[in-house]
Amino acid sequence: MPECWDGEHDIETPYGLLHVVIRGSPKGNRPAILTYHDVGLNHKLCFNTFFNFEDMQEITKHFVVCHVDAPGQQVGASQFPQGYQFPSMEQLAAMLPSVVQHFGFKYVIGIGVGAGAYVLAKFALIFPDLVEGLVLMNIDPNGKGWIDWAATKLSGLTSTLPDTVLSHLFSQEELVSNTELVQSYRQQISNVVNQANLQLFWNMYNSRRDLDISRPGTVPNAKTLRCPVMLVVGDNAPAEDGVVECNSKLDPTTTTFLKPGKLTEAFKYFLQGMGYIAYLKDRRLSGGAVPSASMTRLARSRTASLTSANSVDGSRPQACTHSESSEGLGQVNHTMEVSC
């Protein structure tokens, strides 16, 4: 266990070094919040805006946060040597136990976007005892078919790498209508992330296999995520169909599927449902702190309140969910609160 937590760390793993940034320090037996960014980004580009929201900081003060950068994607990363074999998506997932062990975390709550969501889902499938819960944004659980593979190859021949990646991050409608934001991302992808390293990550992500999960009871010995999962998708996001399919393959009693107007609020309820936040402050109510179980409404389900003394102290509780009729949280902005 390192003596100094806050700051940057390079962690040795079976598949090479992994750049990790720690914010805060462990809080009792509570899990760490571990993030994994999308392809084309790194933890700063993907999560800084989200984690700098005042409401999110109110949450993270109760947890240590561990930001993981995929190999070679961090700011200032050196270019990999000629012939370097970038880890497969399965190997990227298999690198994470080294991070967990290095810092002495007992288990983590993962937040992943796009490619990072796929990696964290793989991690939870391979190492279920290390994962307490998952927030998966814009996840596509499917591997590329031959037609998709050919289309990606053709796109790579006719478009620059940043433009190819942008078509993964944004819908065609957004690319046309939100030109200022798209241009900002294009510049950051071009200037902040090493392009040769990004190409390797992009190629590996597009070579991924199906997650190979099935809803319990639909097939014998169904393999699925055992922890509570919150699936998030932005309006008109390129991965929308994939997220819907992923939802159909997960246990409905432990899965929340939503398009939140405010992701921080939904994340609070998700944590509270696992017993890690005893109450929330709702600024819309004059009463101040109120039990959040009486407030939350998600698109398909909501997590139930567990406010025992053990959960307040941070020991590992058991999550449960209740089905709930839809009541809109508003429409999530795909780039601001999902891709950040």
N, C-alpha and C positions, 0 to 999 in steps of 0.2 A: 504494500500500500504506500503510495507516495506521501512524502511529508507535506508538500505544498499542493493543494488541490487546484485553486484557480489558475487558469492559464492554459498554455499549449503543451501537448505531450505527443511524443512519437512512440507508439506501442508496437512491440515485436509480436508478430502473429505467425502462424504456420505458412502464410502466403505473402509475407512481406510486411513492411512498416505501415502503420495506420496512423494518420494524423487526427488527433482528438483535442477538442477544446472543452475544458471544464468550467462551469460557472456555478459558484456556490460551494457548499460542503454538505456532506451527508446529514440527514435529519433523522436521527434514531434509526429505526428499522424500515423506514419508508424506502420504496424503490427509487432508483434514479430515473429521470426522464431522459431517454436516449433518442436523438434525432438522426435521420438519414435523409439527405437531400436528393433532389431529382438530377437526372443527367443534364449536363449543360450548366449546372450551378455548383455551388459548394455551400457549406453551412451558413456562411455570411449572406450570400445572395438569396438563399432560399428561406432562411428563418429569422434574420435580424429584425426585419420589420415586424413580424408576428410577435417575437419575444420582447420587443421593446414597447408594445402596447402596455399601457398602465394596468389594464385588467389582467393581462398575462403575467406581469411582474408580481401582481398580488398573489397569483397562483404559485409561481416558481420560487417565491421566498420560502415555501414549505418543502422544496425538493432541491437536490443537486441535479444540475442539467449537464448532460454529456452530449456534445455535438460531434458527430463522426463525419469526416470527409472521406469520400471514396479515394482509393489510391491515386495520387498525382493530381487531384482536383482542387486542392487547397490553394489559397493565395500564395504566390511566389514559389510554387512547386517546380522542381527541376524536371526537365524533360526525361522521360524514360529512355534508356539506351536502345539502340537498334536491336530488334529481335526479342525485346521484352514481351513476355506472355502475360497479358492482363488477366487477373483472376476471373473465373466464371462467376455467374450470379450466385451459384451455390457456394463457391469459395469465399465470395464477399460476405455471405451470411456466416460462414464458418470462421471468419476472422473475429467476429464480435465477442465470442466467449473469452478471448484473450483480453479484451477491453474490460469486460465485466470482472474478470479475475484480478486484473492489474489494480483496479481501484477498490476491490473488495465489495462490490455490489452483490447483494443477494439475488436481486431480480430487477428488471427494468420495465418501465412503461414506454413503449416505442411510439414515436411520431415520424412517419415516413411519407414522402411525396413522390409520386410517379415511380421511377426506378428505385428510389429509396424505400418506398412502400413495399415493393416486390421483395427487396432484400430483407426487410424486417419480417415479412410474412414467411419467407423461407427460414429465417432464423428461428421464428416461433414454432415452425413445423419440425425443425431438426432438434431444437433445444427448448422444448415447451416449459421445462421447470425454471428457466431463466426469465420468462416473459410473463408479467402480471397483466398487461393489457396492451392493446394496439390501437392507434389512430392512423388509419390508412387513407391517404388523400390521393385521388385520381389513380388508383391502382388498376393495372391491366393484368389479370391473372393468366392470360393466354400467351403462348409462344407465337412467334411469327410463322404464318403459313407461307407456302411458296409464292403466292401472289403478293402478299405483304412484303416478303423478302425481296422480290424482284422490284417492287415499287420503291422500296427503300434504297436499293442499289441504284436505280435509275435517278432517284432524287439526288443521291450523292454525286452523280455525274453531272447533273444540270444545275445544282444549287451549291452555294457555299455551306460549310459546316454549320455556322451560326444560323443560317436560314433554315437548314434542315432540322436543327434542334428546335427552333422556334415553332415549327409546324407540329412538334410534339407537345410543346408547352401551351400553345394557344390554338383555338379553333380558327377556321378560315375566316369566319365572321369577325373575330377579334383582330386577326392580322390585318384586315382591311379597314375596320372602323376605329381601332384604337392605336393609330400609327405612332403617336408620341410615346406611349408606354412600350410598344413593341420595339421602337428604335432604341429606347433606353436599355432594354434587355439585350438587343443585338450588340450594342456597344460593350456592355458588361461581359457577355459571353465571349466576345472577341478579344477583349483586353485583360480580363481578370483570370480566366481559366486557360491553362496551357493547351493550345489547340491540338498538338500531337497526342497528348495524354487524353484529352476529351474524345478524340476520334476512337481511341482504344476502348474507352468506357462505352461510347455510343455503339460501337460494333458489338461489344459483348452484350449490352442490353438487348439489342435487336436479334441476338442469337439465343435468347433465353428460351427455356422450355415452359410448358404449362405448369402452373403451380401444383396441379394434380390434387385438387381438393374436392370433396363431395359432401353434400349436406348429410348429417347423420340420419340413418334410416333409409336412405335412398339406394345405397349399394352395400353389400357385405363388407365389413371391416373398413368403413368409410374413414378417410383421413381428412381431418379438418383442423382449424385453429381451435384450441381448447380454452383460450383466454377470452375475456370480453373484448369485443372489437367495435370501434366506431368507424364506419365507412363514410367518407366525405367526397363529394364531387361538385365541381363548379358548374354553373349554367353553361351549356354548350361546350363543355370541356371535351377535348378529343378522346379522353378515356371514359366518357360517360357510359357507353355500352358495356365496357369492361367492368366498371364498378358495379353496374346493375347485375351483371352475370356473377361477379364475385359474391354479391349479397345473396344470390340464389343458391350458392354452394356452402354457405356458412350456417351455423346453428342459429335459428331465429330467436331462440331464448336468450342468447348472449350477444346478439349483434344489433347495432343501431345503424340505420342508414339515413342520411340526412343531407339537405342542402341548407346549411345554417346561414342566417343573416349575420351572425356574429360567432365566429368559431371559438373565440375565447370563452364565451358563455357556455357553449355546448361542451367544451372541454372541461369546464368546471363541474358540470353535471355528471360527466363521465367519471371523473375522479371521485366525486362525492358518492356516486353509486357504488364505487369500490371501497368506500369507507375511509378515504384519505382526507376528506374535507368535511368537517362536521356540519358547517353551516356556511352560507354565502350571504354577502351583502347585496341586496337588490336596490339600486339607486332610484328605481321607479316607485318604491314604497317608502313611506315616511317612518315606518317602524324599524328601519335599520336592519340588523341581522335577523334573518328569518330562516326557518328550515327549508332548504332548497327543494326537498322532495315535493313540497306543495306548489312549487312554481314551474318546474321544468316541463316543457313540451317539445318533443322531438318528432321528426317526420314519421317514423314507423314505430319506435319504441322508446322507452325511457328507462334509465337505470334507477333502481330503488335505493332509498336511503338506508345506510348502515351506520348508525351513530353510537355504537357501543363504545365502552371505554377503551377496549383494545384497538378499535379502528382509529380513535382519536390519538392514541399513543403511537400509532404507526405500525403496529404488528399486522401481518398479512391477513386481510379479511377475505371472505368469499363474496363474489359479486353475484347479483341476480338481476333479472330484468322483468318488466311487465309490459305487455302490449298496450299501446295507447293510440287513440285516433290522432290523425294528423292535425296539427295546428301550426301554421307557418311561422318560422323564425325569420322569414324574409329570404331574399335570394343572395346567396354568397357570391362575392366577386371573385372570379376564378383566379385572377392574378394577384390580388391584394392579400386575401386571407387564406387561400389554399396554396398557391405557389409562392406567395410572399416575395 
